[in-house]
Amino acid sequence: MGFDTALTRALGIRVPVVQGGMQWVGYAELAAAVSNAGGLGILTALTQPTPEDLRKEIRRCRGMTKNPFGVNLTLLPALVPPDYGAYAQVIIDEGIKIVETAGNNPGPVIRQLKAAGVTILHKCTTIRHAKSAVKLGVDFLSIDGFECAGHVGEHDITNVILLNRARQDLGGVPFIASGGFADGYGLAAALALGAEGINMGTRFMSTVEAPIHQKVKEAIVNAEETDTALVLRRWKNTSRLFSNEVTKQALKIEKESTSGEFSDVAPYVSGKRGREVFLNGDINFGVWTAGQVIGVIHDIPTCGELLTRIEKEAAETLTRSQSLYKATPQSKL
Ligand SMILES: Cc1cc2nc3c(=O)[nH]c(=O)nc-3n(C[C@H](O)[C@H](O)[C@H](O)COP(=O)(O)O)c2cc1C
């Protein structure tokens, strides 16, 4: 017995679980561990300072797993944007066959990757963006609900609605569910809503192989679902962050700033300080992102233990669901 979904078939994976791109977390150690466990591990391109560093990281990951893995390429607004085309070219040259794209104006990069035969999972938080991505020919949508870590978008639509809309309105283009998933019950629920699998970020941070400080993993285990906050809404760049001292300061300034200038809050939401949190384990050193799913994460398993557990829970849940609907003498269906 095993999973047989459009995602497992297209990506050549055993368990329909993707580890989403994560800045300063998505290194070879984690991606290889997820792929070795039967899911799809993903390297995060922009954790590498240059395209050449990404090439080295891809080769390092290949040395750690024989299974398929992907690369995330996130296109975010920046004063001096990274050379996305050069990152995409390295991905192509290194023979990567699966890419998770996310962010603004992904057209040029998606076209470049598609022309090289790469399978694209595009992550988006609205059906409108999903439809634009369908026009670009992406292979899977990764539908990121309001529960998710990181950029939640500006519309605050949770996955129960978004996934239903995806099933109704994406013309049969396959999609996976992202945001709020941590276990096999969630995977079974996503499959029931029409998804072909799930994408998880925060859950994979709290695994043995995630290359971040143990204290961050413990903070996730000890947190509740109410311990995240939305910042930067004022600048239409809303991010869900772990609610620590710096996040609270940033929120206060966002509310109280009379100038409304982003520069007022910028020092508080610095990515550099967030990166330090993962290295030094001081969870109040800077802002870092986590999803509401922190409320249902209670341990720090290996990726292998986690995916085995997810498979077992999903299988049991699907069997139970089937047993809830039986043929009866009156049944007309
Ligand atoms: C620490 C962290 C960093 C992330 N960085 C990125 C990123 O650089 N690009 C991206 O597309 N998504 C990023 N994400 C979002 C994840 O890929 C995924 O979509 C999200 O975590 C799903 O929600 P969940 O955390 O509830 O599972 C990040 C998530 C976390 C937790």
The ligand as a MOL file (V3000), in Angstrom:
LIG
                    3D

  0  0  0     0  0            999 V3000
M  V30 BEGIN CTAB
M  V30 COUNTS 31 33 0 0 0
M  V30 BEGIN ATOM
M  V30 1 C 11.6920 30.1500 8.5760 0
M  V30 2 C 10.8890 30.1720 7.3120 0
M  V30 3 C 11.4070 30.7810 6.1830 0
M  V30 4 C 10.6730 30.7930 4.9820 0
M  V30 5 N 11.2380 31.3480 3.8620 0
M  V30 6 C 10.5920 31.2370 2.6740 0
M  V30 7 C 11.2110 31.6700 1.4770 0
M  V30 8 O 12.3410 32.1700 1.4600 0
M  V30 9 N 10.5170 31.5320 0.3210 0
M  V30 10 C 9.2710 30.9750 0.2820 0
M  V30 11 O 8.7020 30.8290 -0.8030 0
M  V30 12 N 8.6500 30.5650 1.4010 0
M  V30 13 C 9.2890 30.6770 2.5920 0
M  V30 14 N 8.6810 30.1990 3.7220 0
M  V30 15 C 7.3210 29.6210 3.6380 0
M  V30 16 C 7.3560 28.0850 3.5100 0
M  V30 17 O 7.9590 27.6700 2.3270 0
M  V30 18 C 5.9270 27.5090 3.5150 0
M  V30 19 O 5.1920 28.0180 2.4320 0
M  V30 20 C 5.1990 27.8340 4.7960 0
M  V30 21 O 6.0500 27.6410 5.8990 0
M  V30 22 C 3.9610 26.9700 4.9360 0
M  V30 23 O 3.3310 27.2340 6.1460 0
M  V30 24 P 3.5940 26.3740 7.4970 0
M  V30 25 O 4.7810 27.0130 8.1130 0
M  V30 26 O 2.3450 26.5430 8.2570 0
M  V30 27 O 3.8740 24.9570 7.0970 0
M  V30 28 C 9.3890 30.2130 4.9350 0
M  V30 29 C 8.8660 29.6050 6.0880 0
M  V30 30 C 9.5950 29.5780 7.2600 0
M  V30 31 C 9.0030 28.8920 8.4680 0
M  V30 END ATOM
M  V30 BEGIN BOND
M  V30 1 1 1 2
M  V30 2 1 2 3
M  V30 3 2 2 30
M  V30 4 2 3 4
M  V30 5 1 4 5
M  V30 6 1 4 28
M  V30 7 2 5 6
M  V30 8 1 6 7
M  V30 9 1 6 13
M  V30 10 2 7 8
M  V30 11 1 7 9
M  V30 12 1 9 10
M  V30 13 2 10 11
M  V30 14 1 10 12
M  V30 15 2 12 13
M  V30 16 1 13 14
M  V30 17 1 14 15
M  V30 18 1 14 28
M  V30 19 1 15 16
M  V30 20 1 16 17
M  V30 21 1 16 18
M  V30 22 1 18 19
M  V30 23 1 18 20
M  V30 24 1 20 21
M  V30 25 1 20 22
M  V30 26 1 22 23
M  V30 27 1 23 24
M  V30 28 2 24 25
M  V30 29 1 24 26
M  V30 30 1 24 27
M  V30 31 2 28 29
M  V30 32 1 29 30
M  V30 33 1 30 31
M  V30 END BOND
M  V30 END CTAB
M  END
